[in-house]
Amino acid sequence: MANKVQKYVAKRFRRIIANSPDGVPPWLEAVAAGNDAGLFLPSDAPWVVHGDLATLIGGIRALLMQALHPGTLTGVATHSRYESDPLGRLAGTTRWLTVTTFGSKKTIADEANRVNQMHNRVKGTFLTGKGDLRTYQASDPDLLLWVHIAFTNSFLTAHELFGSESIPGGSDNYVAQWSKSVNQLSLTETPMSKIELNQTLMSYFERGELALTDQTARVIGFIRRPPLPKVASLVYFCLYQAAVASIPNPYRALLNLKSLPLWLIRPIMRSFLLILALAIGPESPIEEAALTRLRRIGAIL
């Protein structure tokens, strides 16, 4: 009986994350395919970090942080389907993350090509934090860099605060290894340590490139309360609160968000994620597909 309940919860969970009726990610076969080890092995930092449920908090945090840049935000608000098909957009982001973490180099290259083609279509104008009108394209290096560092900082912070495993090689190793993920997106100059990562984040803040606009507030409101089923909404509420609490005050103040104290939320959420992990079960179709490929080519035993 317990096993049946676990399978039911796991399927419901994966249906939301993958936006798939049967809970099977459409990109599962792509991760299983290929004849090379890809960018990361199970012993590498990105594999461990992105395989942890703390990524659920990191993903929400990354969206909030990325929304602080008017250029990034305008691209999302005017060129994505986040309001009409939020689960579809979530699945698209999840696909890039999981394929890049667990896929072969050929699969990663194909995924990067998909993302690059999408970026080439995303262009327009936006008002900077200083009120100047500026043209942009999603492939602009400064916008790509902001998305990358907000993502990296968010997933790293979420894992440090709420993750269940230690990071192989430590935080600096995660930052350095995950930098390879954006090379095929034409971003080759990225922070290589946690200190460099935080300094680069703060440089955007100090230059006045980040801002809270009416459009930002609208997107943040959507991130706060996305249209999810009732039970999923309760889970999401907890994840959202943890994400907000983990954002440093300068950025959280700019987002105009209030939070419960981190010292209170951290132990609660660590326990919550452990319970969620038990409810879902240890099975991870994406990781299993990657491990099967790695065993097939002799990369691991």
C-alpha positions in Angstrom: 0.0 0.0 0.0 2.8 2.4 1.0 4.6 1.6 -2.3 1.4 2.4 -4.3 1.0 5.7 -2.5 4.7 6.6 -3.2 4.3 5.8 -6.9 1.2 7.9 -7.1 2.8 10.9 -5.4 6.0 10.5 -7.5 3.9 10.4 -10.7 1.9 13.5 -9.7 5.1 15.3 -8.9 6.8 14.5 -12.1 3.7 15.4 -14.2 4.1 18.9 -12.9 7.8 19.2 -13.3 8.0 17.6 -16.8 4.6 18.9 -17.9 3.9 15.3 -19.1 0.6 13.4 -18.6 2.4 10.1 -17.6 5.1 11.9 -15.6 7.9 10.7 -18.0 10.0 13.7 -19.2 9.9 13.9 -23.0 13.6 14.3 -23.0 14.3 11.1 -21.2 15.4 9.2 -24.3 17.7 12.1 -25.3 19.5 11.8 -21.9 19.8 8.0 -22.4 21.2 8.3 -25.9 24.8 9.0 -26.9 28.2 7.4 -26.6 30.1 9.8 -24.3 30.1 10.7 -20.6 28.8 14.3 -21.2 30.1 17.2 -19.1 29.6 15.6 -15.6 29.8 12.3 -13.8 27.9 11.3 -10.6 30.9 12.3 -8.6 30.9 15.9 -9.9 29.4 18.8 -8.1 26.7 19.8 -10.7 25.4 16.2 -10.7 25.0 16.1 -6.9 23.5 19.6 -6.6 21.0 19.3 -9.5 20.0 15.8 -8.3 18.8 17.1 -5.0 15.3 18.3 -4.2 16.8 21.6 -3.0 16.8 22.5 -6.7 13.0 23.2 -6.3 13.9 26.1 -4.0 16.9 27.1 -6.2 14.7 27.3 -9.3 12.2 29.6 -7.7 15.0 31.8 -6.3 16.6 32.0 -9.7 13.4 33.3 -11.3 13.1 36.0 -8.6 16.7 37.0 -9.0 16.7 37.0 -12.8 13.5 39.2 -12.7 15.6 42.0 -11.2 17.3 42.7 -14.5 14.8 44.7 -16.8 16.4 43.3 -19.9 16.0 39.7 -18.8 12.5 40.4 -17.5 11.3 42.1 -20.7 12.4 39.0 -22.7 10.5 36.7 -20.4 7.4 38.9 -20.2 7.1 39.6 -23.9 8.5 36.4 -25.5 7.6 33.6 -23.2 4.4 31.7 -22.3 4.9 32.0 -18.6 1.3 33.2 -18.0 -0.6 31.1 -20.6 1.4 27.9 -20.1 3.5 28.2 -16.9 4.1 24.5 -16.6 5.3 24.4 -20.2 7.8 27.1 -19.5 8.9 25.3 -16.4 9.4 22.1 -18.4 11.5 24.0 -20.9 13.8 25.3 -18.2 13.9 21.9 -16.5 14.8 20.2 -19.8 17.8 22.5 -20.3 19.0 21.9 -16.8 18.7 18.2 -16.8 20.0 17.6 -20.3 23.0 19.8 -19.6 23.7 18.1 -16.3 23.0 14.5 -17.2 23.2 14.2 -21.0 25.9 13.3 -23.5 27.9 16.0 -25.3 25.9 15.5 -28.5 22.6 15.8 -26.6 23.9 18.9 -24.8 24.9 20.4 -28.1 21.5 19.8 -29.6 19.8 21.4 -26.5 22.2 24.4 -26.7 21.3 24.8 -30.4 17.6 24.8 -29.4 18.2 27.5 -26.8 20.4 29.6 -29.0 17.7 29.6 -31.8 15.1 30.7 -29.2 17.5 33.5 -27.9 18.0 34.8 -31.5 14.3 35.4 -31.7 14.0 37.2 -28.4 14.8 40.9 -29.0 13.4 44.3 -28.4 13.8 47.3 -26.1 13.7 47.9 -22.4 14.1 50.6 -19.9 17.3 50.2 -17.8 17.4 50.7 -14.0 18.5 54.3 -14.7 15.5 54.9 -17.0 17.4 54.8 -20.3 15.9 53.0 -23.4 18.1 50.2 -24.6 17.8 47.6 -27.3 18.5 44.0 -26.4 18.7 40.5 -27.7 18.6 37.5 -25.3 22.0 36.4 -26.6 23.7 39.6 -25.4 26.6 38.6 -23.2 25.6 40.8 -20.3 22.1 39.4 -20.2 23.4 35.8 -20.6 25.9 36.5 -17.8 23.2 37.8 -15.4 20.9 34.8 -16.1 23.9 32.4 -15.5 25.1 34.0 -12.3 21.6 34.4 -10.8 21.0 30.7 -11.7 24.3 29.5 -10.3 24.1 31.5 -7.1 20.5 30.4 -6.5 21.1 26.7 -7.0 24.3 26.8 -5.0 22.7 28.8 -2.1 19.7 26.5 -2.0 21.9 23.5 -1.8 24.1 25.0 0.9 21.1 25.8 3.0 18.7 23.0 2.3 20.5 20.2 0.4 21.0 16.7 1.8 24.5 16.0 0.5 27.8 17.8 0.7 29.1 19.3 -2.6 32.0 17.4 -4.1 35.0 19.7 -4.0 33.0 22.4 -2.3 31.1 25.5 -3.5 34.0 26.8 -5.6 34.1 23.5 -7.5 30.4 23.7 -8.3 30.8 27.3 -9.7 33.8 26.3 -11.8 32.3 23.1 -13.1 28.9 24.5 -13.9 30.5 27.3 -15.9 31.0 24.8 -18.7 27.2 24.6 -19.1 27.0 28.0 -20.9 30.0 27.7 -23.2 27.8 26.5 -26.0 25.5 29.4 -25.4 28.4 31.7 -26.4 29.2 32.7 -22.8 32.9 31.8 -22.0 33.9 34.4 -19.4 32.1 33.5 -16.2 33.0 33.5 -12.4 35.0 30.5 -11.3 34.6 30.7 -7.6 31.9 31.6 -5.0 33.6 34.9 -4.2 33.9 35.9 -7.9 30.2 34.8 -8.3 29.0 37.0 -5.5 31.2 39.9 -6.6 29.8 39.7 -10.1 26.2 39.7 -8.8 26.9 42.7 -6.7 28.5 44.6 -9.6 25.1 44.6 -11.4 23.5 45.9 -8.3 26.2 48.6 -7.7 26.0 49.8 -11.4 22.3 50.4 -11.1 21.4 47.8 -13.7 18.8 46.1 -11.5 15.4 47.6 -10.8 11.9 47.0 -9.6 9.4 48.0 -12.3 5.6 47.5 -12.7 6.4 44.7 -15.0 8.8 43.1 -12.4 6.1 43.3 -9.7 3.6 41.6 -12.1 6.0 38.7 -12.8 6.9 38.4 -9.1 3.2 38.2 -8.3 2.9 35.4 -10.7 5.9 33.6 -9.3 4.4 34.0 -5.8 1.1 32.4 -6.8 1.3 30.3 -10.0 -1.8 28.4 -11.1 -1.1 25.0 -9.6 -3.4 22.2 -8.2 -4.4 22.7 -4.5 -1.9 20.2 -2.9 0.9 21.3 -5.2 0.1 25.0 -4.3 0.7 24.1 -0.6 4.0 22.5 -1.4 5.0 25.4 -3.6 4.1 28.0 -0.9 6.7 26.4 1.4 9.3 26.3 -1.4 8.6 29.9 -2.3 9.0 31.1 1.3 12.4 29.3 1.6 13.5 30.8 -1.7 12.7 34.4 -0.6 14.4 33.8 2.8 17.6 32.7 1.1 17.9 35.9 -1.0 20.4 38.4 0.6 18.7 41.6 1.9 20.0 44.1 -0.8 18.2 42.0 -3.6 15.2 41.1 -1.4 14.7 44.8 -0.5 14.9 45.7 -4.2 12.3 43.0 -5.0 10.1 44.5 -2.2 9.7 41.1 -0.6 9.5 40.3 3.1 10.6 37.0 4.6 10.5 34.9 7.8 13.9 34.6 9.4 16.2 32.1 7.7 17.1 30.6 11.1 13.5 29.5 11.4 12.8 28.5 7.8 16.0 26.5 7.3 15.4 23.6 9.7 11.7 23.4 8.8 12.5 23.2 5.1 15.3 20.7 5.5 12.8 18.4 7.3 10.1 19.2 4.7 12.4 18.2 1.8 13.3 14.9 3.6 9.6 14.1 4.0 9.0 15.0 0.3 11.9 12.8 -0.7 10.3 9.9 1.2 6.9 10.6 -0.4 8.4 10.7 -3.9 10.8 7.8 -3.4 14.4 7.4 -4.5 13.7 6.7 -8.2 14.8 9.4 -10.6 14.1 8.4 -14.3 16.5 11.1 -15.6 19.4 10.0 -13.4 18.8 6.4 -14.1 18.8 7.0 -17.8 22.1 8.8 -17.5 23.6 6.1 -15.3 22.5 3.5 -17.8 24.3 5.4 -20.6 27.4 5.8 -18.5 27.5 2.0 -17.7 26.9 1.1 -21.3 30.0 3.1 -22.5 32.1 2.0 -19.5 32.4 5.4 -17.9 31.3 3.9 -14.5 30.9 0.4 -13.2 
